[in-house]
Every structure is written in structure tokens, then in C-alpha cells.
């Protein structure tokens, strides 16, 4: 039989003022299946998890009652856009680019 179908999930850009990262909430996808009505989808890292500054892949998996499995992934990109002090140290400027000036 056919595995459940998870639609394409757009990447999620997020801005934060913290150099550590931030908690990110995203809407989980819904899977469709030709036999099973409701196929749960689990994603890791989960919505409302803490994401560090940078890009983190999120993998979503759905398995129907027959054991058919499908996966889809998207990226959460956390970018620091404002800084706690007006003069970030050189490593921040180098890592974060011209907006840190």
C-alpha cells in the first residue's frame, strides 16, 4: 500500500535578540492517507522547543496503521537581529554579518 503523504513544509525563519537562540513555535503538518483517516505526524525537534542561533533541520514522520512510513523535513533558521549592547564583540560581528555593526 501507499505511505501517508505529508505536504511540503516551508522553512521557518525566526528572529531573536538573544545570542543563545529562542523558543520556536510552528504549526505541525497534517498527513493524508488513502486508507486511514487520521495519521498522526510527529516532528523533532518539536514545536515550542529551544532552537539555537543558526539553522536546525526539523524532521516530521507519519506512519499509517499498515506500518507505511513517510518523512518530510524543513529548516528552522534562528537569526539574531538585535543585540543586547550597542557594540557587539568582534566574534558576533563576524558571525552575524554587517547588521552587527
C-alpha positions as CSV (number, residue, x, y, z in Angstrom):
1,X,0.0,0.0,0.0
2,X,0.9,3.6,-0.2
3,X,2.5,5.6,2.6
4,X,0.8,8.7,4.1
5,X,1.5,11.9,2.4
6,X,3.0,14.9,4.3
7,X,2.7,18.1,2.3
8,X,5.8,20.3,1.7
9,X,6.6,22.3,4.8
10,X,8.0,25.8,4.2
11,X,11.2,26.7,6.0
12,X,10.7,28.9,9.1
13,X,12.9,32.0,9.6
14,X,12.8,33.4,13.2
15,X,14.5,36.5,14.6
16,X,15.7,36.9,18.2
17,X,17.6,39.4,20.2
18,X,19.3,36.6,22.2
19,X,22.7,35.3,21.1
20,X,21.7,31.9,22.5
21,X,18.6,31.3,20.5
22,X,14.9,31.2,21.2
23,X,11.8,29.0,21.7
24,X,10.2,28.4,18.3
25,X,6.6,27.5,17.8
26,X,5.4,26.1,14.4
27,X,2.3,24.5,13.1
28,X,2.8,20.8,12.6
29,X,1.8,19.4,9.3
30,X,-1.1,17.0,8.7
31,X,-0.7,13.8,6.8
32,X,-3.2,12.4,4.3
33,X,-3.6,8.7,3.6
34,X,-5.7,6.7,1.1
35,X,-6.9,4.2,3.8
36,X,-6.5,5.7,7.2
37,X,-8.5,8.9,8.0
38,X,-6.2,10.4,10.6
39,X,-2.5,9.8,10.5
40,X,-0.6,11.5,13.3
41,X,2.6,13.3,12.4
42,X,5.5,13.8,14.9
43,X,8.3,16.3,14.4
44,X,11.6,16.6,16.0
45,X,12.7,18.9,17.4
46,X,9.1,19.6,18.5
47,X,7.2,22.9,18.3
48,X,7.9,25.1,21.3
49,X,11.4,23.6,21.6
50,X,14.5,25.9,22.1
51,X,16.4,26.4,18.9
52,X,20.0,27.8,18.9
53,X,21.0,30.7,16.5
54,X,21.6,29.1,13.1
55,X,19.8,26.6,11.0
56,X,18.3,23.4,12.5
57,X,16.6,20.7,10.4
58,X,13.2,19.5,11.7
59,X,12.2,16.0,10.6
60,X,8.5,15.1,10.5
61,X,7.3,11.5,10.3
62,X,3.9,9.9,9.7
63,X,3.1,6.1,9.9
64,X,-0.2,4.7,9.0
65,X,-2.0,1.7,10.5
66,X,-0.4,-0.6,7.9
67,X,3.1,0.5,9.0
68,X,3.8,2.6,5.9
69,X,6.0,5.5,6.8
70,X,6.8,8.8,5.2
71,X,9.1,11.7,6.2
72,X,9.3,15.3,5.4
73,X,11.8,17.9,6.7
74,X,12.1,21.7,6.9
75,X,14.6,24.1,8.4
76,X,14.2,26.5,11.3
77,X,16.7,29.3,10.9
78,X,17.1,31.5,14.0
79,X,18.9,34.8,13.4
80,X,20.0,37.3,15.9
81,X,18.8,40.7,14.6
82,X,19.3,43.0,17.6
83,X,21.9,43.0,20.2
84,X,21.8,43.4,23.9
85,X,24.6,46.0,23.8
86,X,25.4,48.6,21.1
87,X,28.9,47.3,20.5
88,X,28.9,43.6,19.9
89,X,32.2,41.9,20.3
90,X,34.2,41.1,17.1
91,X,33.2,37.4,17.1
92,X,29.5,38.5,17.0
93,X,30.2,40.9,14.1
94,X,32.0,38.2,12.2
95,X,29.4,35.5,12.8
96,X,26.3,37.7,12.3
97,X,27.4,39.9,9.5
98,X,27.0,43.6,8.7
99,X,23.8,44.2,10.8
100,X,26.0,43.8,13.9
101,X,27.9,47.0,13.0
